[in-house]
Amino acid sequence: MDTNIRHIAHFDLDSFFVSVEILNNPALRGKPVLVGGYERGVVAACSYEARKFGIHSAMPMKKAMQLCPQAIVTNASRSQYSKYSRWVTDIIAGKVPLFEKASIDEFYIDFSGMDKFFGASKYAKELREFIKKETGLPISGGLSSARFISKMATNEAKPNGFLEVPHGKEKDFLWPLGIEKINGVGKQTEQTLKGFGLYTIEDIARTPIELMERYAGKWGESLWHKAQGIGSAEITTDWEQKSMSHENTFDKDHTDIEFLHSELVRLTEKTAYSLRADEKMTGCITVKIRYSDFETTSRQETVDYTALDDVLIAKVKDLFNKSYQKNRPVRLLGVRFSHMIPLTTQMSLFDNNVEKLKLYQAVDDIKERFGSKAVKKAVTSKLNEGTNKQTTMHNKKKETE
């Protein structure tokens, strides 16, 4: 047995938001369902029945309803999405030693070395079945020697299926597929390559790498390697271990609630800026309070994955209000975000959250160009900077939660 062989699985919860809605309302099963905001909103997810009408995620809801007037629009179970995501995450964490949460509904799992004990293929299939049985969620999966191949296998296995690409059979699986099946190949790249007569992955594989670089620049080399079945098997666990935090020690102790809330807003805005700059969302918030006698308390709660200032500020204030001992002088305040996953527009496609996210990102750009003080909320402008010792610390570190 070759101990260097890698076994990387990719699991994807099928139409995740729709699946959660159906679990909470079985009457939706088998119907064209759209999850997202109403009126000016967009489609965050759609059922397979809705896709038959040409509807896809990120499509304006108005256009989707024109394509399928009988579609049912809902986000009634919106508060349950993060809960189900964490449920699946906890199951995987309890069953395998190394995995990566690539998004709210997508996972990479390293089964390498398990052939010696269980059989990687057998264990991957059993884990998938266990998740389906425990949660009731449909989940598709792929297993191969590389991340990108496993993800492509998952896409071919959908809906609710599993596909293994055995070692040595990578080209047999890849080569017949169209170039648009490669992860990251969008419409523009597809049209460019087809303009050079490249329609299948085999066409790319049989094109000299130098020519591919001329056709698609640096991306051409990567495409050529993928067409040969060569790809990364690395699993990243930073999503679980990394946290972001800011804290401030005051020149003098404070009991004024307005001042303390203002400082919490400032710290939250600063940490949220770092969060979006790293293209992450947080699923857990911690507020730290240190009193004048150096007694320190921390309170944390899980939240629906987000990167929006208003949501984060509301939760930070709530945690502070639950923890703070009234009229007791405060020496230090801190805000920390953890349980982070990659920023995905999926979680921001409800109601006006798209506009919110774009607004915050626009403000981030202004701060990047002109400095952090160029734009700030009215509440933070009330801070008397002369009373603050500028000992704010920015920690972007790995730590086990």
Secondary structure, 3 states (H helix, E strand, C coil): CCCCCCCEEEEEECCHHHHHHHHHCHHHCCCCEEEECCCCCEEEEECHHHHCCCCCCCCEHHHHHHHCCCCEEECCCHHHHHHHHHHHHHHHHCCCCCEEEEECCEEEEECCCHHHCCCHHHHHHHHHHHHHHHHCCCEEEEEECCHHHHHHHHHHHCCCCEEECCCCCHHHHHCCCEHHHCCCCCHHHHHHHHHCCCCEHHHHHCCCHHHHHHHHCHHHHHHHHHHCCCCCCCCCCHHHHEEEEEEEEEEEEECCHHHHHHHHHHHHHHHHHHHHHCCEEEEEEEEEEEECCCCEEEEEEEEEEECCHHHHHHHHHHHHHHHCCCCCCEEEEEEEEECCEECCHHHHCCCCHHHHHHHHHHHHHHHHHHCCCCCCCHHHHCCCHHHECCCCEEEEEECCC
